[in-house]
Amino acid sequence: MVVLPPLSKDPYVLAYRYREYMAQKPRRPRESNNAYHETLLANQPDPARDATDARSRAIRYAKEHHECYYEIKHINMIVQMLDDREAQ
């Protein structure tokens, strides 16, 4: 099991732990969530272990490389990159 650093010490906390961060630091009245951070692939729910569809593969990759801030629009690029690696 991977031990995650405390939210206050993690420089990439918004890149892959946005929902957890927002639960600990609630918004002010009339303040909304940040749409950009919500759409980052690393902030999406974990896919099923046996899921092999493009979105699931891209989410798993983005969670491993959260410092790259991959967005939903990068799914095709990530899948192509993964397919190219597997072909080698």
C-alpha positions as CSV (number, residue, x, y, z in Angstrom):
1,M,0.0,0.0,0.0
2,V,1.3,3.4,-0.9
3,V,1.6,5.9,1.9
4,L,0.5,9.4,0.8
5,P,2.0,12.5,2.3
6,P,-0.2,14.8,4.4
7,L,-2.3,17.1,2.3
8,S,-0.5,20.2,3.7
9,K,2.9,18.8,2.7
10,D,2.0,17.5,-0.8
11,P,2.8,20.0,-3.6
12,Y,0.6,18.1,-6.1
13,V,-2.4,17.7,-3.8
14,L,-4.8,19.4,-6.1
15,A,-3.6,17.3,-9.1
16,Y,-4.7,14.0,-7.7
17,R,-6.4,14.5,-4.3
18,Y,-8.7,17.4,-5.0
19,R,-11.8,15.9,-3.5
20,E,-10.0,14.8,-0.4
21,Y,-8.5,18.3,0.0
22,M,-11.9,20.0,-0.5
23,A,-13.5,17.7,2.1
24,Q,-10.8,18.8,4.6
25,K,-10.9,22.5,3.6
26,P,-14.5,23.3,2.8
27,R,-15.5,26.2,0.4
28,R,-16.8,29.5,1.6
29,P,-20.4,30.3,0.9
30,R,-21.2,31.0,-2.8
31,E,-17.8,29.6,-3.7
32,S,-17.8,26.7,-6.3
33,N,-15.3,23.9,-6.9
34,N,-12.6,24.4,-9.4
35,A,-13.7,22.8,-12.7
36,Y,-10.1,22.4,-13.9
37,H,-9.0,20.3,-10.9
38,E,-12.2,18.3,-11.0
39,T,-11.6,17.3,-14.6
40,L,-8.0,16.1,-14.2
41,L,-7.8,12.4,-14.9
42,A,-5.9,11.7,-11.7
43,N,-8.9,13.2,-9.8
44,Q,-11.3,10.8,-11.4
45,P,-12.6,7.8,-9.4
46,D,-10.5,4.7,-9.6
47,P,-11.6,2.3,-12.4
48,A,-12.2,-1.3,-11.7
49,R,-9.1,-3.4,-11.6
50,D,-10.1,-5.5,-14.6
51,A,-11.3,-2.6,-16.7
52,T,-9.4,-2.3,-19.9
53,D,-11.3,0.4,-21.7
54,A,-9.5,3.6,-22.9
55,R,-10.7,5.8,-20.1
56,S,-9.8,3.4,-17.4
57,R,-6.3,2.9,-18.8
58,A,-5.8,6.6,-19.1
59,I,-7.0,7.2,-15.5
60,R,-4.6,4.6,-14.1
61,Y,-1.7,6.1,-16.1
62,A,-2.6,9.7,-15.0
63,K,-2.8,8.6,-11.3
64,E,0.8,7.3,-11.6
65,H,1.9,10.5,-13.4
66,H,-0.2,13.1,-11.6
67,E,2.6,15.7,-11.8
68,C,1.8,16.0,-15.5
69,Y,-1.8,17.3,-14.9
70,Y,-3.4,15.1,-17.6
71,E,-7.0,16.2,-18.5
72,I,-9.9,14.3,-19.9
73,K,-9.0,15.7,-23.3
74,H,-5.7,13.7,-23.1
75,I,-7.3,10.3,-23.0
76,N,-6.6,9.5,-26.7
77,M,-3.0,10.7,-26.4
78,I,-2.3,8.6,-23.3
79,V,-3.9,5.4,-24.9
80,Q,-1.9,5.9,-28.0
81,M,1.3,6.2,-26.0
82,L,0.4,3.1,-24.0
83,D,-0.4,1.1,-27.1
84,D,2.9,2.2,-28.7
85,R,4.8,1.0,-25.6
86,E,3.1,-2.3,-25.6
87,A,3.9,-2.8,-29.3
88,Q,7.6,-2.4,-28.7
